Amino acid sequence: MKILATGMGWIEHTPGGLNRYFADYLQAMRRHGHQVEGYITAFGERTTAPDYINDVVSEPGKIGTWARMKAFRQVIGGAVTRQRPDIFNPHFALYSSLITRNQLPSSLPIVTHFQGPWAQESLVEDKGHRIGQTLRYEMKKQVELLAYRRSDRFIVLSDYFKQLLSNDYGINQNRIHRIPAAPDLQRFRPAPDRRRLRQELGLGEEKQVMFCARRLVNRMGIDHLIQAMRQVTAQSPEAELYIAGGGTLREPLEQLVKQYGLGARVRFLGRVSNEDLVRWYQAADLSIVPTLTLEGFGLVTVEALACGTPVLGTPYGGTKEILEGLSPNLLFQDSSPEAMADKIGSVLRGEVAIPSRDACIDYVLQHYTWERAAKEITNVFEHAVAERKEVSLR
């Protein structure tokens, strides 16, 4: 099957869950025997993307949102004519919104990966005037609806996003298919020598190391986790937290650490390479996912588990769906700093039993593999192709 997919950016150029999923997904579909062409934008800059990933911008340089939208429309129009794909598979509403149904053959189904409520996520992070916030939200919501109304079927990563897509966007649940994502098991796996790895990272054997890989933005709950560390470090002298990621809150969060006198216990690593991300997962005793809202899946959760590292997370969205199947003891009571501190402290002191490193790995192998996901996605595509053929013959 020929799959024509549009994403957002390339993972090493613009880190993020959507871009990581897009890269791993297309690779998995190729392994499953499909021909794939993916379109993103890295603003014309050089990337490590494979030859089946194309940048819609040919020359280096930042361009505005409208220019990017038009670039996707123009390039995809040519790709449809040239490649004659079996499936058009957008992953980001903004960049597919100008690609109309009339631009595509009537027999070509659109199967959209709903990666999150773009308008709602933006509203959470928007710091402007309330009237401006509302206008921007409504504009983005209309862009999303424009893209989704023409889709034949949808793929979501969690039941949480299935409900959100149905309730907030009016999509019939019969058209929505829940197919969880998966880690790249060639990369995310246990360290051959974990003790040596910790030594290389400067982590003493006695240290209780927690690792958190998140964008430093409001909804990720990093400030709650830092507040929780005041209580954790008071009761567990060997506890340390390492935070990987960049974002607009880097400076305020660093000031919060300084304010609480946690500079020796909470360290910011900034954006880390893909290789170092794996190393930190492998070395940590716990991975922490403190997201406050709109967690549609959370690749960071299954990536850490695949490395053998237990994950503690907030009881919301995709995080809850993943962790409660492994052990309810891995979930915070809520997203408050107090709840995080209570759970982390009780785990570090051995008062609460959590799955072993081997149990974490086995859980991922049983439930979250790309082989399973690619097979299920293929089934959705095949049904969409058959349905669209019937429509085009009427």
Secondary structure in CASP SS format (residue, H / E / C, confidence):
PFRMAT SS
TARGET T0000
AUTHOR 0000-0000-0000
METHOD secondary structure of the structure
MODEL  1
M C 1.00
K E 1.00
I E 1.00
L E 1.00
A E 1.00
T E 1.00
G C 1.00
M C 1.00
G C 1.00
W C 1.00
I C 1.00
E C 1.00
H C 1.00
T C 1.00
P C 1.00
G C 1.00
G H 1.00
L H 1.00
N H 1.00
R H 1.00
Y H 1.00
F H 1.00
A H 1.00
D H 1.00
Y H 1.00
L H 1.00
Q H 1.00
A H 1.00
M H 1.00
R H 1.00
R H 1.00
H C 1.00
G C 1.00
H C 1.00
Q E 1.00
V E 1.00
E E 1.00
G E 1.00
Y E 1.00
I E 1.00
T C 1.00
A C 1.00
F C 1.00
G C 1.00
E C 1.00
R C 1.00
T C 1.00
T C 1.00
A C 1.00
P C 1.00
D C 1.00
Y C 1.00
I E 1.00
N E 1.00
D E 1.00
V C 1.00
V C 1.00
S C 1.00
E C 1.00
P C 1.00
G C 1.00
K C 1.00
I C 1.00
G C 1.00
T H 1.00
W H 1.00
A H 1.00
R H 1.00
M H 1.00
K H 1.00
A H 1.00
F H 1.00
R H 1.00
Q H 1.00
V H 1.00
I H 1.00
G H 1.00
G H 1.00
A H 1.00
V H 1.00
T H 1.00
R H 1.00
Q H 1.00
R C 1.00
P C 1.00
D C 1.00
I E 1.00
F E 1.00
N E 1.00
P E 1.00
H C 1.00
F C 1.00
A H 1.00
L H 1.00
Y H 1.00
S H 1.00
S C 1.00
L C 1.00
I C 1.00
T C 1.00
R H 1.00
N H 1.00
Q H 1.00
L C 1.00
P C 1.00
S C 1.00
S C 1.00
L C 1.00
P C 1.00
I E 1.00
V E 1.00
T E 1.00
H E 1.00
F C 1.00
Q C 1.00
G C 1.00
P C 1.00
W H 1.00
A H 1.00
Q H 1.00
E H 1.00
S H 1.00
L H 1.00
V H 1.00
E H 1.00
D C 1.00
K C 1.00
G C 1.00
H C 1.00
R H 1.00
I H 1.00
G H 1.00
Q H 1.00
T H 1.00
L H 1.00
R H 1.00
Y H 1.00
E H 1.00
M H 1.00
K H 1.00
K H 1.00
Q H 1.00
V H 1.00
E H 1.00
L H 1.00
L H 1.00
A H 1.00
Y H 1.00
R C 1.00
R C 1.00
S C 1.00
D C 1.00
R E 1.00
F E 1.00
I E 1.00
V E 1.00
L C 1.00
S C 1.00
D H 1.00
Y H 1.00
F H 1.00
K H 1.00
Q H 1.00
L H 1.00
L H 1.00
S H 1.00
N H 1.00
D H 1.00
Y H 1.00
G C 1.00
I C 1.00
N C 1.00
Q H 1.00
N H 1.00
R H 1.00
I E 1.00
H E 1.00
R E 1.00
I C 1.00
P C 1.00
A C 1.00
A C 1.00
P C 1.00
D C 1.00
L C 1.00
Q C 1.00
R C 1.00
F C 1.00
R C 1.00
P C 1.00
A C 1.00
P C 1.00
D C 1.00
R H 1.00
R H 1.00
R H 1.00
L H 1.00
R H 1.00
Q H 1.00
E H 1.00
L C 1.00
G C 1.00
L C 1.00
G C 1.00
E C 1.00
E C 1.00
K C 1.00
Q E 1.00
V E 1.00
M E 1.00
F E 1.00
C E 1.00
A E 1.00
R C 1.00
R C 1.00
L C 1.00
V C 1.00
N H 1.00
R H 1.00
M H 1.00
G C 1.00
I H 1.00
D H 1.00
H H 1.00
L H 1.00
I H 1.00
Q H 1.00
A H 1.00
M H 1.00
R H 1.00
Q H 1.00
V H 1.00
T H 1.00
A H 1.00
Q H 1.00
S C 1.00
P C 1.00
E C 1.00
A E 1.00
E E 1.00
L E 1.00
Y E 1.00
I E 1.00
A E 1.00
G C 1.00
G C 1.00
G C 1.00
T C 1.00
L C 1.00
R H 1.00
E H 1.00
P H 1.00
L H 1.00
E H 1.00
Q H 1.00
L H 1.00
V H 1.00
K H 1.00
Q H 1.00
Y C 1.00
G C 1.00
L C 1.00
G C 1.00
A C 1.00
R C 1.00
V E 1.00
R E 1.00
F E 1.00
L E 1.00
G E 1.00
R C 1.00
V C 1.00
S C 1.00
N H 1.00
E H 1.00
D H 1.00
L H 1.00
V H 1.00
R H 1.00
W H 1.00
Y H 1.00
Q H 1.00
A H 1.00
A C 1.00
D C 1.00
L E 1.00
S E 1.00
I E 1.00
V E 1.00
P C 1.00
T C 1.00
L C 1.00
T C 1.00
L C 1.00
E C 1.00
G C 1.00
F C 1.00
G C 1.00
L H 1.00
V H 1.00
T H 1.00
V H 1.00
E H 1.00
A H 1.00
L H 1.00
A H 1.00
C C 1.00
G C 1.00
T C 1.00
P C 1.00
V E 1.00
L E 1.00
G E 1.00
T C 1.00
P C 1.00
Y C 1.00
G H 1.00
G H 1.00
T H 1.00
K H 1.00
E H 1.00
I H 1.00
L H 1.00
E H 1.00
G H 1.00
L H 1.00
S C 1.00
P H 1.00
N H 1.00
L H 1.00
L E 1.00
F C 1.00
Q C 1.00
D C 1.00
S C 1.00
S C 1.00
P H 1.00
E H 1.00
A H 1.00
M H 1.00
A H 1.00
D H 1.00
K H 1.00
I H 1.00
G H 1.00
S H 1.00
V H 1.00
L H 1.00
R C 1.00
G C 1.00
E C 1.00
V C 1.00
A C 1.00
I C 1.00
P C 1.00
S C 1.00
R H 1.00
D H 1.00
A H 1.00
C H 1.00
I H 1.00
D H 1.00
Y H 1.00
V H 1.00
L H 1.00
Q H 1.00
H H 1.00
Y C 1.00
T C 1.00
W H 1.00
E H 1.00
R H 1.00
A H 1.00
A H 1.00
K H 1.00
E H 1.00
I H 1.00
T H 1.00
N H 1.00
V H 1.00
F H 1.00
E H 1.00
H H 1.00
A H 1.00
V H 1.00
A H 1.00
E H 1.00
R H 1.00
K H 1.00
E H 1.00
V H 1.00
S H 1.00
L H 1.00
R C 1.00
END
